[in-house]
Amino acid sequence: MKTEKKPQVAVVGAGPAGLYGARELAESGVDVTLFNRDVKPGGLAEYGIYPDKVAMKKGLRKQFKKILETPDLHYFGNVTVGENADISLSDLRALGYQAIFVTTGAQGTKWLGLPGEDQTGVYHAKSVVYFYNHLPPFSQHEYRFGSRCLVVGAGNVMIDIARYLIREAKVDEVTALVRRGPAEIKFTKKELAYVAENLDLDALDAEIARCADNMIEVGQDPQAAREAFLAALPKAAPKVSETKFRFQFLTSPQQMFGDEQKMLTSVEVEDNKLILKDGVTKPRGSGQKRVIEAETIIFAIGDKVDENFGLPVDKWSEFVKNEHPRFPKNEKTYETYDPASESVIEDIFVAGWSRQASDGLVGYARKDGTNGAKAILDYLATLPKDDTSASALVALEKKLASLSKPIVTNEAALRLYQVENEETEKRGVNDFKFDQNEDMLKAIGL
Ligand SMILES: Cc1cc2nc3c(=O)[nH]c(=O)nc-3n(C[C@H](O)[C@H](O)[C@H](O)COP(=O)(O)OP(=O)(O)OC[C@H]3O[C@@H](n4cnc5c(N)ncnc54)[C@H](O)[C@@H]3O)c2cc1C
């Protein structure tokens, strides 16, 4: 009896979206090849989530290990896909994959394009987060965390950065620069609790008072905004530094100034005013500018996709998607689109932070990866059966051998988890991680 050949799909990126998506495909009868730039799987679940959230990270790793044991799911870590990378999208097509699932996260950096962004001391949140989470090569970069640090943003990532500066770097002052008002913060009470004991409450009151008239004008309640901050205090983590944590609302950075060595010394900011238009509150520059002295400024304003990956990108720096999906899931599109030819890119799908940058937590990326995989299954069902095509995996192995670099297979990734666990025990630390690829590879015999 002739057995039917399985469809072959390449999944690019082994963060939560890629891992759960790959599992969905493999468990639905697809032969899956999962590529990952990093040696270790997990993406931001491994290298983004705050290092102290050890139980959460260990729980996720346990699930990822299980995924790596799924039959017909072949992991290839330390392999970057893209233009001018180890393997391009056209290579993948030539190897014989019927579909490509892009779950590479949001690897581009969203700069505002302000003068002085090249000064030492000006950073983007992602690289700082990768640094303190020990992701090579960011783990090896030097960062200048001065005594006065500014963090731009009002979300959980801003709080994570503040948490690092307050609880690990223990700098003197951390000031969050927030474009909008005190009533429009995006971080949760739970996240604020990690740094709430360091809040400079007098400064917070003064700042809310400064914004109060404008808030009332647009229908916001300054008192309720204040209470939202104070609500984090009852469960606040014990203080470990004397860092003063402050907020400056209705403030946008304009340019950065440095000394002769290009070391950041100060930041010019513009005050904003909230305006209400068609029922929506928006911050508008007031023209009023002032200068804040600081040695470090970190932009926690979200990320964008990698524009050099090889897929068309729109003006919001997202991969262009098919607005009229053939296989929608939960009314969302997972399909890519080429505006130049005005046609759907039939065989390339996106999910997770590659579908929408900086959107949602791990649970959301998991669901998105699974839904994207379901859209691919629908697409595969439309293809004619082809029992004659060669195995993409066999051709891939030849291609990978020509790269002359260590390739991390399922077994090797599982071994890495094992070795790091043993090191954690041996060293009596919370969570040991190698911070250089060479060390990881050596530890697993590659
Ligand atoms: C600072 C921070 C803190 C967070 N904290 C939490 C938290 O506490 N709890 C929570 O639930 N969520 C948290 N999140 C959100 C969570 O991490 C994301 O929702 C989730 O990781 C997104 O998954 P993803 O698979 O889409 O992308 P990612 O996790 O970014 O994974 C992308 C993967 O693709 C790989 N890759 C990239 N480019 C290529 C390429 N060209 N070729 C091959 N592989 C490639 C990368 O190596 C990576 O493994 C946090 C995020 C950040 C930034």
The ligand as a MOL file (V3000), in Angstrom:
LIG
                    3D

  0  0  0     0  0            999 V3000
M  V30 BEGIN CTAB
M  V30 COUNTS 53 58 0 0 0
M  V30 BEGIN ATOM
M  V30 1 C 10.5740 43.0820 28.1440 0
M  V30 2 C 9.4850 42.0920 27.9150 0
M  V30 3 C 8.9110 41.4760 28.9980 0
M  V30 4 C 7.8670 40.5670 28.8310 0
M  V30 5 N 7.3330 39.9790 29.9290 0
M  V30 6 C 6.3090 39.1020 29.7880 0
M  V30 7 C 5.7540 38.4660 30.9330 0
M  V30 8 O 6.1660 38.7170 32.0590 0
M  V30 9 N 4.7430 37.5720 30.7240 0
M  V30 10 C 4.2850 37.2690 29.4640 0
M  V30 11 O 3.3870 36.4160 29.3310 0
M  V30 12 N 4.7930 37.8710 28.3760 0
M  V30 13 C 5.7880 38.7800 28.5010 0
M  V30 14 N 6.3140 39.3940 27.3940 0
M  V30 15 C 5.7000 39.1600 26.0780 0
M  V30 16 C 6.1480 37.8430 25.4180 0
M  V30 17 O 7.5100 37.6540 25.5980 0
M  V30 18 C 5.7310 37.8800 23.9400 0
M  V30 19 O 4.3150 37.9580 23.8990 0
M  V30 20 C 6.1250 36.6370 23.1480 0
M  V30 21 O 7.4220 36.1940 23.4440 0
M  V30 22 C 6.0220 36.8990 21.6320 0
M  V30 23 O 6.2460 35.6900 20.9810 0
M  V30 24 P 6.7260 35.5320 19.4600 0
M  V30 25 O 6.9270 34.0830 19.2660 0
M  V30 26 O 5.7740 36.2260 18.5680 0
M  V30 27 O 8.1210 36.3120 19.3240 0
M  V30 28 P 9.4940 36.1640 20.0960 0
M  V30 29 O 9.2880 35.6890 21.4810 0
M  V30 30 O 10.2170 37.4280 19.9060 0
M  V30 31 O 10.2680 34.9960 19.3150 0
M  V30 32 C 10.8710 35.1990 18.0620 0
M  V30 33 C 11.8540 34.0710 17.7760 0
M  V30 34 O 12.2660 34.1860 16.4070 0
M  V30 35 C 13.6590 34.0170 16.2970 0
M  V30 36 N 14.1070 34.7790 15.1290 0
M  V30 37 C 14.1030 36.1180 14.9550 0
M  V30 38 N 14.5360 36.4540 13.7370 0
M  V30 39 C 14.8270 35.2950 13.1150 0
M  V30 40 C 15.3130 34.9750 11.8270 0
M  V30 41 N 15.5760 35.9370 10.9320 0
M  V30 42 N 15.5400 33.6690 11.5010 0
M  V30 43 C 15.2860 32.6810 12.4160 0
M  V30 44 N 14.7990 32.9340 13.6460 0
M  V30 45 C 14.5590 34.2230 13.9910 0
M  V30 46 C 14.2310 34.5600 17.6080 0
M  V30 47 O 15.4860 33.9590 17.8480 0
M  V30 48 C 13.1370 34.1150 18.6070 0
M  V30 49 O 13.4390 32.8380 19.1110 0
M  V30 50 C 7.3770 40.2900 27.5270 0
M  V30 51 C 7.9610 40.9060 26.4270 0
M  V30 52 C 9.0100 41.8040 26.6040 0
M  V30 53 C 9.6280 42.4750 25.4160 0
M  V30 END ATOM
M  V30 BEGIN BOND
M  V30 1 1 1 2
M  V30 2 1 2 3
M  V30 3 2 2 52
M  V30 4 2 3 4
M  V30 5 1 4 5
M  V30 6 1 4 50
M  V30 7 2 5 6
M  V30 8 1 6 7
M  V30 9 1 6 13
M  V30 10 2 7 8
M  V30 11 1 7 9
M  V30 12 1 9 10
M  V30 13 2 10 11
M  V30 14 1 10 12
M  V30 15 2 12 13
M  V30 16 1 13 14
M  V30 17 1 14 15
M  V30 18 1 14 50
M  V30 19 1 15 16
M  V30 20 1 16 17
M  V30 21 1 16 18
M  V30 22 1 18 19
M  V30 23 1 18 20
M  V30 24 1 20 21
M  V30 25 1 20 22
M  V30 26 1 22 23
M  V30 27 1 23 24
M  V30 28 2 24 25
M  V30 29 1 24 26
M  V30 30 1 24 27
M  V30 31 1 27 28
M  V30 32 2 28 29
M  V30 33 1 28 30
M  V30 34 1 28 31
M  V30 35 1 31 32
M  V30 36 1 32 33
M  V30 37 1 33 34
M  V30 38 1 33 48
M  V30 39 1 34 35
M  V30 40 1 35 36
M  V30 41 1 35 46
M  V30 42 1 36 37
M  V30 43 1 36 45
M  V30 44 2 37 38
M  V30 45 1 38 39
M  V30 46 1 39 40
M  V30 47 2 39 45
M  V30 48 1 40 41
M  V30 49 2 40 42
M  V30 50 1 42 43
M  V30 51 2 43 44
M  V30 52 1 44 45
M  V30 53 1 46 47
M  V30 54 1 46 48
M  V30 55 1 48 49
M  V30 56 2 50 51
M  V30 57 1 51 52
M  V30 58 1 52 53
M  V30 END BOND
M  V30 END CTAB
M  END
